[in-house]
Amino acid sequence: MIEKILTEFGPVGFPLQEAVGYSVFGCGHTNPKVREVSIKLIASIYKYVGDPIKDFLKDVKESTMKMIEDTLSKTEWIKVVEPPKR
């Protein structure tokens, strides 16, 4: 759903800090499925925002950050050049 929002409207005005913060919280969950979905959400946001997303990942444990970085290294960044749909 978030990827659809970013695709249709672009990252401008998207609450990046809140979405990434929520994902970071999920990365620390005891359920591995929650951690997996949280990392996928970070990757979906990264796809449209790029490296600036890393500014919001400072509180992530080193082991979790390794998994996130591995996922991001496999994620292609899409440079949004068209204005978002309204």
Summary of the structure (lengths in Angstrom):
residues: 86
radius of gyration: 12.7
end to end distance: 17.1
largest distance: 39.9
contacts: 217
relative contact order: 0.19
helix: 65%
strand: 0%
